[in-house]
Amino acid sequence: MQPDPAPHAPPADPTARAAGQASFTALVAGRGLLYGGDYNPEQWPAEVWPEDVALMTAAGVNLVTVGVFSWGRLEPQPGALDLAWLDRVLDLLAEAGIAVDLATPSASAPPWLAVDHPETSAVNPDGVRMSHGSRNHFCPTSPVFREHVLRIVRVLAERYADHPALSMWHVGNEFGQVCYCDLCAEAFRGWLRQRYGTLDELNRAWGTAFWSQHHGRWSEVVPPRTAPYLHNPTQELDYRRFASDQLRDLYRVQADLLRELAPGVPVTTNFMGFFPLVDYRSWAGDLDVVADDWYADPADPRSPARAALTHDLMRSLGDGRPWALMEQATSAVNWRPHNLPRSAGTMLVDSLRAVAHGADAICYFQWRASVAGAERFHSAMLPHAGPDTDLHRSVVDQGAVLSRLRRVAGTRVDARAALVFDWQSWWAGRAPGSPSDRMDAVDQLLAAYEPLWREGIAVDVVHPGGELDGYDLVVVPGLYLVSDADAANLARVPERGGVLLVGPFSAVADPDAHVRAGRFPGPWAEVLGVSGEQHRPLPETGAQVRSDRFGDFRAVTWSELLRADGAEVLAWYADAGLAGRPAITRRLHPSGGQAWYLSTVPPSDVLARILRDCADAAGVHGPVACPPDVEAIRRGDVLFLLNHGVETRTVRLPFPATDLIGGTRTPGDLVLPAESAVALIEEDR
């Protein structure tokens, strides 16, 4: 049986998605902020379930995800269904008033499917077929796999569509599998036919004149499997696009069936932040609620900024609508080499950070800690030691805190600053054979985000082709690949009076991953007033940069041989073969807008001053001045202040306010203990 060569289901029906979004809004309106986590009752005897539900109720849990990895229990042998246990679990939860996010169990098929139908398991780039015994071993293209998935999805939807506990559907889990089997190769050829139409156009786009790669028959086209040396970069980029689309198709066929059989119930799946194997922006329109898994690393001092940036991405993917933090850890995880625990204070502050950045659901993996299996040392809301523990008491306390923030639920974050990020540009910029592997787009994004975050400036993370008119400041930290249309969209920012800041190694390639001929950054040379002729990675010693505005500093990692073509030179190189050449430029536009260009990676303090100047020029500021370690963000009419540090900090408030969490009134200076947070309502609001 051969797969459909181009199995691209149409996007979700807008009416169905609107109904799902409305249902999620109503769920939050009725319950307040949602709180809970993954519940895996199949790991425990039935006698434990009533205790679980009672403890959930005591902790303020009002939402649990059920059934993510339950296929083997639901269908232990082909066609032999066992749903009585799930009936009982959902009944118990419904009786307690706990909403259920019911999962389709497609993330991991039971062993019998892989044994009876080996073609349902994925093949890696070396040609080795994956074995069952772990999770996520499926081939997303396999018609047999899809047939069995849709059959179990239909069973669940027909049985539970009207169950009082059902409040949301959770399709699969952490999609990210990439397969290189012959079925995927055939589907890839179909995808390419849709994209390019003819082999001639494919050969042009892939530049197959290089290394004698010309394709004369479609059957010659294969996935980028293991090869002696570097792959064709456009072939590799297209396979990334295809693999993301193929997984989205697998999500869509399940979501469409659920919407048909259980209309109006919200449908989602869980993203994983800046995950490199799936283009979440292309998926976002298929989710009724954007959901994300975020596991903070206690050993990473930049974790609070990484979390905030990732939360802003999720909010932005949903066009500003509230989103769901589907998974996080109460303490340590099991999959890092050295798993540090989180403190109770950090656990609460991290959850409130997600709320402040737009989340209406705060959930954990998982409710009860497993005693067997690969994740037995992953922390949970109910630890191995039971409820009489500091950790579980912190879980109960957090439920009480979230219940006091009902006023926040459903509100939005208003951002006038935007950072530009595109998955396909990220993929293309990471291809081997580039001038440097140290110019990662996400690293550049975080570096640009941190100064704005410290200033309390709300930020959306946007696509280069998105609607930008609502943003006074637009920052492009690094956009290796960009289309002419998207480049023109960004160029309009300073032309209409906004401030545009472009980072190095941007607009290098077109959507085919071909390097643009001529001086760079080609489509932005005029709006920036600068052009370059050579990218120059720097040695470990860096390069000296002089600046009357920012002070002298040493640039690291990267430099470019530029000339100013109408831009003002704000900093220039003093050595590294670039003496006197521009390093940082600014072009003032007649509209009052500004276009800045950075040709290097400045130290964090210099980058912070650059971004502060840009924000000042754009008239974009945070709500209050904050000391180190304190984050400020306004959601709706609530101002959150979060101290993620280990020292008490004092924040001077220009207005009297009341804290929704503690109920206390603050007339002026606010003393914020370490690892604590407040949610303030200004008295005149």
C-alpha positions in Angstrom: 0.0 0.0 0.0 1.5 3.3 -1.1 0.9 6.6 0.7 -0.9 9.5 -0.9 2.0 11.4 -2.5 0.8 14.7 -1.1 -1.3 14.0 2.0 -1.9 17.6 2.9 -5.2 18.0 4.7 -6.8 21.4 4.5 -6.4 23.8 7.5 -8.9 23.6 10.3 -12.3 25.0 9.5 -12.4 28.6 10.9 -15.9 28.1 12.3 -14.8 24.9 14.1 -11.7 26.6 15.5 -13.7 29.6 16.7 -16.1 27.3 18.5 -13.1 25.6 20.2 -11.6 28.9 21.2 -14.9 30.0 22.6 -15.2 26.8 24.6 -11.7 27.3 26.1 -12.6 30.9 27.0 -15.8 29.7 28.7 -13.9 27.0 30.6 -11.5 29.6 32.0 -14.3 32.0 32.7 -16.1 29.4 34.7 -13.1 28.1 36.6 -10.5 30.8 36.7 -6.9 30.0 35.9 -6.6 26.2 35.1 -4.3 24.2 37.3 -3.2 20.6 37.2 -1.1 18.2 35.2 -0.7 14.9 33.4 -2.6 12.1 35.2 -1.6 8.6 34.4 -3.9 6.4 36.4 -3.1 3.3 34.3 0.2 3.2 36.2 -1.6 2.6 39.5 -4.2 0.1 40.9 -7.8 1.3 40.9 -7.7 1.6 44.7 -5.4 4.6 44.4 -7.6 6.6 42.1 -10.1 8.0 44.7 -7.2 9.1 46.8 -5.7 10.9 43.8 -8.9 12.7 43.1 -9.4 13.7 46.7 -5.8 15.1 46.9 -6.3 16.9 43.6 -9.4 18.6 45.0 -7.6 19.6 48.1 -4.8 21.1 46.0 -7.1 23.2 43.9 -6.5 21.1 40.7 -9.2 21.7 38.2 -7.7 20.3 35.0 -5.8 17.1 34.2 -4.6 15.5 31.0 -5.4 11.8 30.8 -4.4 9.1 28.4 -1.3 10.4 26.6 0.5 7.1 26.8 -2.4 4.7 27.4 -2.8 3.0 24.0 -1.3 -0.2 25.2 -3.8 -0.3 28.1 -6.8 0.8 25.9 -6.0 -1.8 23.2 -3.7 -4.4 24.7 -4.2 -6.6 21.6 -5.4 -5.7 18.1 -9.1 -4.8 18.2 -9.4 -6.0 21.9 -10.5 -2.8 23.6 -10.5 -2.2 27.4 -12.1 1.2 28.2 -13.8 0.3 31.5 -10.9 1.7 33.5 -11.0 5.0 31.6 -14.7 5.2 32.2 -14.2 4.9 35.9 -11.4 7.5 36.0 -13.4 10.0 34.0 -16.4 9.4 36.2 -14.4 10.0 39.3 -12.9 13.3 37.9 -16.3 14.5 36.7 -17.8 13.8 40.2 -15.1 16.0 41.7 -15.6 18.8 39.2 -12.2 18.3 37.6 -12.0 19.0 33.9 -10.2 16.5 31.6 -7.9 17.2 28.7 -8.3 13.8 27.0 -5.4 12.7 24.9 -5.3 10.7 21.7 -2.6 8.1 22.4 -0.9 8.3 19.1 2.5 9.4 20.5 3.4 5.8 21.3 1.8 2.7 19.7 1.6 -0.6 21.6 4.2 -3.2 20.8 1.8 -5.3 18.8 1.5 -2.7 16.1 5.3 -2.5 15.5 5.6 -6.3 15.6 2.6 -7.0 13.2 3.4 -4.0 11.0 7.1 -3.1 11.1 6.5 -0.4 8.5 4.7 1.7 11.1 8.1 2.3 12.9 10.4 5.1 11.9 13.7 4.7 10.1 16.7 6.9 11.0 19.1 8.5 8.5 21.4 5.5 8.6 18.5 3.2 7.4 18.0 1.6 10.8 14.4 0.9 11.7 13.5 2.1 15.3 12.4 -0.6 17.7 9.5 -0.3 20.2 10.4 -0.2 23.8 10.6 3.6 24.2 8.2 6.1 22.8 7.6 8.1 19.7 8.9 5.4 17.4 6.3 5.8 14.7 6.5 6.7 11.0 4.2 9.7 10.5 3.6 8.8 6.8 2.7 5.1 7.3 -0.9 4.5 6.1 -1.2 1.6 8.4 -0.1 3.7 11.4 -2.6 6.4 10.4 -5.4 3.8 10.0 -4.9 2.4 13.5 -4.5 5.9 15.0 -7.8 7.1 13.5 -9.5 4.0 14.6 -8.6 4.5 18.3 -9.3 8.2 18.0 -12.8 7.4 16.7 -13.4 5.0 19.6 -12.5 7.7 22.2 -14.4 10.4 20.5 -17.6 8.4 20.1 -17.5 7.1 23.6 -16.5 10.3 25.5 -17.8 13.2 23.3 -20.7 13.9 25.8 -18.9 12.9 29.0 -19.2 15.7 31.6 -15.5 15.6 32.4 -14.4 16.2 28.8 -13.2 19.8 28.4 -10.4 19.6 25.8 -8.7 17.2 23.4 -4.9 16.7 23.5 -3.7 15.3 20.2 -0.6 13.1 20.5 2.4 14.4 22.5 5.4 16.6 21.7 5.4 15.9 17.9 8.9 15.9 16.6 9.6 12.6 14.9 11.5 12.5 11.6 11.5 9.4 9.5 13.6 8.6 6.4 11.9 5.4 5.2 10.8 4.6 1.7 7.2 5.6 2.5 8.5 9.0 3.6 10.7 9.2 0.5 7.7 8.8 -1.7 5.6 11.3 0.3 8.6 13.7 0.1 8.5 13.4 -3.7 4.8 14.2 -3.7 5.4 17.2 -1.4 8.1 18.5 -3.8 5.8 18.1 -6.8 3.4 20.4 -5.1 6.1 22.9 -4.2 8.0 23.0 -7.5 5.7 21.4 -10.1 8.5 20.2 -12.4 11.9 18.6 -12.0 13.5 21.5 -13.9 12.2 23.8 -11.2 13.4 21.5 -8.5 16.9 21.3 -10.0 17.0 25.1 -10.2 15.9 25.5 -6.6 18.3 22.9 -5.3 21.2 24.1 -7.4 21.9 20.6 -8.5 24.5 21.7 -11.0 26.8 21.6 -8.0 28.4 18.2 -7.4 26.6 16.6 -10.3 23.3 16.3 -8.4 21.0 16.9 -11.3 17.8 14.8 -11.1 16.3 13.4 -14.3 13.5 11.3 -12.7 11.4 11.9 -9.6 12.4 8.4 -8.4 16.0 9.7 -8.0 14.9 12.1 -5.3 15.5 10.8 -1.8 15.5 12.2 1.8 18.9 13.5 3.1 20.0 10.1 4.4 23.5 9.4 5.7 26.0 10.5 3.0 29.8 10.8 2.8 29.9 14.5 3.3 27.7 17.6 3.4 24.2 17.4 2.0 22.7 19.7 -0.5 21.5 22.5 1.9 18.3 23.2 0.0 17.4 19.5 -0.1 18.0 19.4 3.7 15.9 22.6 4.2 13.1 21.2 2.1 13.1 17.9 4.1 12.8 19.9 7.3 9.8 21.7 5.8 8.3 18.4 4.6 8.9 16.6 8.0 7.1 19.4 9.9 4.3 19.4 7.4 4.0 15.6 7.6 3.6 15.7 11.3 1.1 18.5 11.0 -0.9 16.3 8.7 -0.9 13.6 11.3 -2.1 16.1 13.9 -4.7 17.5 11.5 -6.4 14.2 10.6 -6.9 13.5 14.3 -8.1 17.0 15.1 -10.5 17.0 12.2 -12.1 13.7 13.3 -12.4 15.0 16.9 -14.0 18.2 15.7 -16.5 16.2 13.6 -17.4 13.8 16.5 -17.2 16.2 19.4 -17.9 19.7 17.9 -17.0 22.7 20.1 -14.5 20.9 22.3 -11.1 22.7 22.1 -8.3 20.8 20.4 -4.6 21.3 21.1 -1.3 19.6 21.3 1.8 20.4 23.3 4.7 22.4 21.7 8.2 22.5 23.1 9.4 26.1 22.9 12.0 26.8 20.3 12.0 23.2 19.1 14.2 22.7 16.0 12.3 19.9 14.3 8.9 21.5 13.8 7.8 24.9 12.5 5.3 25.8 15.2 4.3 29.0 13.4 2.9 26.9 10.5 1.0 24.8 13.0 -0.5 27.5 15.2 -3.6 28.1 13.0 -4.6 24.4 13.5 -4.7 24.7 17.4 -7.7 26.1 19.2 -5.4 26.8 22.2 -1.6 27.1 21.9 0.0 24.9 24.5 3.7 24.5 25.5 6.0 22.3 27.6 8.7 24.3 29.4 11.2 22.8 31.8 13.3 25.4 33.5 16.9 24.5 34.3 17.8 25.6 37.8 21.5 25.4 36.8 21.0 28.0 34.1 21.2 31.6 35.3 19.5 32.8 32.1 16.6 30.5 32.7 14.1 33.2 33.7 14.8 35.2 30.5 14.6 32.0 28.4 11.3 31.2 30.0 9.9 34.7 29.4 11.0 34.7 25.8 9.5 31.2 25.2 6.2 32.3 26.9 6.1 35.4 24.7 6.6 33.2 21.6 3.6 31.0 22.6 1.4 34.0 23.2 2.4 35.4 19.9 1.8 32.1 18.0 -1.8 32.4 19.2 -2.1 36.0 18.0 -2.1 37.2 21.6 -4.8 34.9 22.9 -4.2 33.2 26.3 -2.3 29.9 26.0 -1.6 26.9 28.2 1.6 25.9 30.0 0.9 22.1 29.5 4.0 20.7 31.2 6.7 21.8 33.6 8.4 20.1 36.6 7.7 20.7 40.3 11.4 20.0 41.1 14.0 18.0 39.3 13.7 16.2 35.9 15.2 12.9 35.0 16.7 13.6 31.6 19.5 16.1 32.2 22.9 14.7 33.1 22.8 16.3 36.6 19.3 17.2 37.7 19.1 20.0 40.2 15.8 20.5 42.1 13.8 23.6 42.0 12.9 25.4 45.2 9.3 26.0 46.2 9.8 29.7 45.6 11.2 29.2 42.2 8.4 26.8 41.3 5.8 29.5 42.2 7.6 32.4 40.5 8.1 30.3 37.3 4.3 29.5 37.2 3.4 33.2 37.8 5.8 34.2 35.1 3.8 32.1 32.7 0.6 33.6 33.9 2.0 37.1 33.6 3.1 36.4 30.0 -0.4 35.3 29.0 -1.0 31.7 30.2 -4.5 30.7 31.4 -3.4 27.2 32.4 -0.6 26.1 34.6 0.1 22.4 34.5 2.8 19.9 35.4 4.2 16.5 34.3 2.9 14.7 36.2 0.4 14.3 39.1 1.8 11.2 40.8 5.5 10.3 40.5 6.1 7.0 38.7 7.8 4.2 40.5 8.7 2.3 37.3 9.7 3.2 33.8 12.2 5.6 32.3 10.8 8.6 34.2 10.7 7.3 37.7 13.0 10.0 38.9 11.1 12.8 37.3 9.5 15.0 40.0 5.7 15.2 40.3 3.0 17.1 42.1 2.6 14.2 44.4 6.1 12.8 45.1 7.1 9.2 46.0 7.1 10.2 49.7 3.4 11.2 49.5 1.4 14.2 50.5 3.0 14.9 53.8 6.0 16.6 52.1 7.3 20.1 51.6 6.9 19.6 47.8 3.2 18.7 47.9 2.4 21.4 50.4 4.0 23.8 47.9 1.7 22.4 45.2 -1.3 23.0 47.4 -0.1 26.5 48.2 0.3 27.3 44.5 -3.3 26.2 43.8 -4.5 28.7 46.4 -2.4 31.5 44.9 -3.7 30.8 41.4 -7.2 30.8 42.6 -6.7 34.5 43.7 -5.8 35.6 40.2 -9.2 35.0 38.5 -9.1 38.7 37.5 -6.2 37.9 35.1 -7.8 35.0 33.3 -8.7 35.8 29.7 -6.8 39.1 29.6 -4.0 40.0 27.2 -0.5 41.4 27.2 -0.2 44.6 25.2 3.2 44.8 23.4 4.6 47.6 21.3 7.9 45.9 20.7 8.5 42.9 18.5 11.3 40.5 17.9 11.4 38.7 14.5 11.9 34.9 14.4 11.3 32.4 11.6 11.8 28.6 11.9 12.8 28.2 8.3 15.5 30.9 8.5 16.7 29.2 11.7 17.0 25.9 9.9 18.8 27.4 6.9 21.2 29.3 9.1 22.2 26.2 11.0 23.2 24.3 7.9 26.8 22.9 7.9 29.2 24.6 5.6 28.4 28.2 6.8 31.0 30.7 7.8 30.5 29.9 11.5 28.3 27.6 13.6 28.3 30.2 16.4 25.6 32.5 14.9 22.6 30.6 16.1 19.3 32.5 15.6 17.9 31.6 19.0 21.0 32.6 20.8 20.9 36.0 19.0 17.2 36.3 19.8 17.8 35.7 23.5 20.7 38.2 23.6 18.4 40.9 22.1 15.5 39.9 24.3 17.2 40.1 27.7 17.8 43.9 27.8 14.2 44.6 26.8 13.0 42.0 29.4 15.1 43.6 32.1 13.5 47.0 31.3 10.0 45.5 31.6 9.2 46.1 27.9 6.5 43.7 26.7 7.6 41.9 23.5 5.8 39.8 20.9 7.8 37.3 18.8 6.6 37.7 15.2 7.1 36.4 11.7 8.9 38.7 9.2 5.8 38.7 7.0 3.4 39.4 9.8 1.4 42.5 10.6 3.9 45.0 12.1 2.0 48.3 12.1 1.2 47.9 15.8 4.8 47.8 16.8 7.0 51.0 17.3 10.1 48.9 17.8 11.0 45.9 15.7 14.2 44.0 16.3 15.6 41.5 13.8 18.4 39.8 15.8 19.4 37.5 13.0 17.4 36.5 9.9 19.6 34.5 7.6 16.9 33.6 5.1 14.1 36.0 4.1 11.9 36.4 1.1 11.7 39.7 -0.9 8.1 40.3 0.3 9.0 39.7 4.0 12.1 41.9 3.6 10.0 44.7 2.1 7.5 44.3 5.0 10.3 44.9 7.5 11.7 47.8 5.5 8.4 49.6 6.0 8.9 49.9 9.7 11.3 52.9 9.6 9.6 54.3 6.6 6.4 54.7 8.6 8.2 56.2 11.6 9.1 53.1 13.6 12.5 51.9 14.8 14.1 48.9 13.1 17.2 47.2 14.4 18.8 44.5 12.3 21.5 42.2 13.5 24.4 40.5 11.7 24.3 37.8 9.1 20.8 38.8 8.0 19.1 38.7 4.6 21.9 36.5 3.3 19.8 33.9 1.6 16.5 33.7 -0.3 13.8 31.1 0.4 15.7 28.5 -1.7 18.6 29.0 0.6 20.6 30.5 -2.2 23.1 33.2 -1.2 21.9 36.6 -2.6 24.4 37.8 -5.1 25.7 41.4 -4.7 26.4 43.5 -1.7 24.6 42.4 1.5 22.1 42.8 3.1 20.7 43.1 -0.4 17.0 43.9 0.2 17.8 46.1 3.1 20.8 48.0 1.8 18.8 51.1 1.0 16.6 51.2 4.1 19.7 50.6 6.4 22.0 52.9 4.4 24.8 50.4 4.6 26.2 47.5 2.4 28.8 44.8 2.8 31.1 42.6 0.8 32.5 40.0 3.2 31.4 38.1 6.3 34.3 37.7 8.7 34.1 35.4 11.7 36.5 36.7 14.4 39.3 34.8 16.2 38.9 34.2 19.9 40.6 37.5 20.7 37.8 39.3 18.9 38.1 42.8 17.4 38.5 46.2 19.0 35.6 48.6 18.3 35.6 52.4 18.9 32.5 54.4 19.6 31.9 57.9 21.0 28.3 56.9 21.8 28.8 53.5 23.5 32.4 53.6 24.6 35.1 51.3 23.2 34.5 47.5 23.4 35.7 44.2 22.0 33.5 42.6 19.5 33.3 38.8 19.5 32.5 35.9 17.2 31.5 37.9 14.1 32.3 41.0 11.9 31.6 42.2 8.5 33.4 44.3 5.9 31.0 47.2 5.3 30.7 50.7 4.0 28.2 53.4 4.9 25.9 54.4 2.1 24.0 57.2 3.8 23.9 55.8 7.3 25.6 57.5 10.3 28.5 55.4 11.7 28.0 55.0 15.5 30.9 52.6 16.0 33.8 51.4 13.9 36.4 48.7 13.9 40.0 49.5 15.0 41.7 46.3 14.0 41.2 42.7 12.7 41.8 44.0 9.2 38.8 46.2 9.4 40.3 49.5 10.8 38.0 52.4 10.2 35.1 50.3 8.8 31.6 50.6 10.2 30.5 48.3 13.0 27.2 49.9 14.1 25.2 52.3 12.0 22.0 54.2 12.1 20.0 55.8 9.3 17.5 58.5 10.1 14.4 58.5 7.8 12.4 61.6 6.8 9.4 60.0 8.6 11.2 60.2 11.9 11.9 56.5 11.8 15.3 54.9 12.4 17.0 51.9 10.9 20.0 50.5 12.8 22.4 47.8 11.7 24.8 45.7 13.9 27.5 43.9 12.0 29.0 42.2 15.0 28.1 40.7 18.4 28.8 43.3 21.0 29.1 42.6 24.7 25.8 42.3 26.6 26.1 45.7 28.3 26.8 47.4 25.0 23.9 45.6 23.3 21.7 46.7 26.3 22.6 50.4 25.7 21.9 50.0 21.9 18.5 48.5 22.6 17.7 51.2 25.2 18.5 53.9 22.7 16.2 52.2 20.2 13.4 51.8 22.7 13.8 55.4 23.7 13.6 56.5 20.1 10.5 54.4 19.6 8.9 55.7 22.8 8.6 52.2 24.3 9.2 51.8 28.0 8.4 49.4 30.8 5.8 50.0 33.5 8.2 50.6 36.4 12.0 50.8 36.9 13.2 47.5 38.4 16.3 46.5 40.3 18.4 43.5 39.2 16.6 40.1 39.3 13.1 41.7 39.3 10.9 41.2 36.2 8.0 43.5 35.5 5.2 42.8 33.1 1.6 44.0 32.8 -1.2 41.7 31.8 -4.5 43.4 31.4 -4.8 45.8 34.4 -2.5 43.6 36.6 1.2 44.5 37.1 3.3 41.4 38.0 6.6 41.9 39.7 8.7 38.7 40.0 11.9 38.4 42.0 13.7 35.4 40.6 16.9 36.2 42.6 18.2 35.1 45.9 18.2 38.6 47.6 15.4 40.8 48.8 14.8 43.7 46.4 12.9 47.0 46.7 10.8 48.4 43.9 9.7 52.0 44.0 6.1 52.2 42.8 4.9 55.6 41.4 1.3 54.7 42.5 -0.4 53.0 45.5 -1.4 49.4 44.7 -3.0 46.3 46.2 -1.5 42.8 45.8 -4.0 40.2 44.6 -1.9 37.4 46.0 -1.3 38.6 49.5 -4.1 41.1 49.8 -1.8 43.8 51.1 -1.8 47.5 50.1 1.5 49.1 49.0 1.6 52.9 49.1 5.1 53.4 47.7 8.2 51.3 48.1 7.6 47.6 47.7 9.8 45.1 49.4 10.0 41.9 47.4 11.6 38.9 49.1 13.8 36.5 47.2 11.9 34.1 45.0 8.6 35.8 45.4 6.0 37.7 43.3 3.1 40.1 43.5 0.2 40.8 41.2 -0.7 44.5 41.7 -3.8 46.5 40.9 -3.2 50.2 40.8 -5.7 52.0 43.0 -6.8 54.4 40.2 -7.5 51.5 37.8 
